[in-house]
Amino acid sequence: MSGFFGVASKEDCVFELFYGVDYHSHLGTRRGGMAVYDKEKGFDRAIHNIQNSPFRTKFENDVATMEGNIGIGCISDFEPQPLLMQSKLGSFALTFIGKINNYDDLIQECYKNGRTHFNEMTNGQVNVVELLGALISEKETFEEGIRYAQEKVEGSLSLLLMTKEGIYAARDMVGRTPVIIGKKEGAYCVAFESFAYLNLGFQHYKELGPGEIDFITADEVKVIREKDEEMKICTFLWTYYGYPTASYEGVSVEEMRNRCGEYLAKRDEGNIEPDLIAGVPDSGIAHAVGYSNATKIPYGRPFIKYTPTWQRSFMPTTQKQRELIANMKLIPVQPMIEDKKLLLIDDSIVRGTQLRDTTEFLYESGAKEVHVRPACPPIVYGCKYLNFSRSKSVMDLITRRVICDLERSQEVSDEILQQYTDPDSPKYKEMNDEICKRLKFTSLEFLRLDDLIEAIGIEPCKLCTYCWNGKE
């Protein structure tokens, strides 16, 4: 995942841009970047690697030297961005959020259409941002070019494009990711995360609808292309990606996670009697609070995540390194573990290795029982629309490995997979029990998809639930 932020102001906006981008740091792991435009100095840009240092640390010196009243910036998992480009449409800066599944085909199509070369990155690939810039520049206007690029991309694409006059903000054609605008006297901003601008003095102005394209200046927000009706926003934004203080489509992330915990509690009513409810930090905490509030079973922290000097656990390139760092972070609170029956809530189970290790850690610290309640359904399908994880194969998912073993085949039809997504089917129970056994939980119950949708509270047809049920 990635996040972006932009500002158009009557005054210098570098300070707001710097902090607005920084508020998106939880969404990406590799690169951070800012680009600004000043009428006298022109375009300026800075990009840094943020794998081992926070965004603020890497960009403090840049903030002291950059000037501009228009700016965009991003936190990215992969590509260095934003990029500065020149084309027949004029000079512009570009940053995006999304997933380009037909990357190779688009590169070859550009070559056939007369594009002779791209800059090559150190990994031997073309920067996707440059590819998108090339697609946009094929058309006669930025509006036409942005829509053309979105139509050509298989996957998802939201973007910010900055010119000398202002910022084009475009939300994915079916709104898989949010684009939200804030307003204050003499300035507008645009963000992925709605909370990113509140402490900067901006108030909520509007959310872009699916496929909507707006042009933002210091004076106004002009709708260039009206929104479409169809929406498929990523449901995982509420479950995991989103920061607790964020809201999407008017639904608070923190409140939604509390409701998920309540639904888990209702399904468990009378089945288990834990001594303590705990959330796997950080994204499991709100779910656990909701469960505790519903049951009146005490919420506690039997282990604390020590983060001041450790990288984020999914940052290293190998799974072994990620697991080592994740384990080293956990510090037990012995009196809250020893001889206790614990109920542990995490946002999801993907590979299963980290939660298995956490459970073993709790047993080794004296826990009597460890019951696990993921706050979303089993992930059976790999996401086609967003960079949900670093998984290179669907077989990285513990559900798929278990299903293949139960079916005694590495090739399982979608018809069979659908049975494993039905929480009332025998195959679902068999899968659930096998995961529980392999990960050494005392018991395991996933949040049902119907409960998850109810917890969000918007029309089911507007939510993307592909990773859980394979429905597009």
Salt bridges, closest charged atoms under 4 A:
GLU16 OE2 - LYS184 NZ 3.11
ASP22 OD2 - ARG56 NH1 2.64
ASP62 OD2 - HIS48 NE2 2.73
GLU67 OE2 - LYS41 NZ 2.88
ASP77 OD1 - ARG390 NH2 3.97
GLU109 OE2 - LYS152 NZ 2.62
GLU130 OE2 - ARG115 NH2 3.16
GLU140 OE2 - LYS88 NZ 3.28
GLU151 OE2 - ARG147 NE 3.79
GLU193 OE2 - HIS26 NE2 2.69
GLU212 OE2 - LYS206 NZ 2.59
ASP214 OD2 - LYS206 NZ 2.98
ASP219 OD1 - LYS10 NZ 3.14
ASP228 OD2 - ARG147 NH2 3.15
ASP228 OD1 - ARG225 NH1 3.29
GLU249 OE2 - ARG171 NH1 2.96
ASP268 OD2 - ARG373 NE 2.62
ASP282 OD2 - LYS305 NZ 3.23
ASP357 OD1 - ARG356 NH2 3.25
GLU360 OE2 - LYS440 NZ 3.00
GLU369 OE1 - HIS371 NE2 2.71
ASP405 OD2 - ARG438 NH2 2.65
GLU407 OE2 - LYS427 NZ 2.82
ASP424 OD1 - ARG448 NH1 3.04
ASP433 OD2 - LYS429 NZ 2.75
GLU434 OE2 - ARG438 NE 2.83
ASP450 OD1 - ARG448 NE 3.15
ASP451 OD2 - ARG267 NE 2.80
GLU472 OE2 - LYS384 NZ 2.72
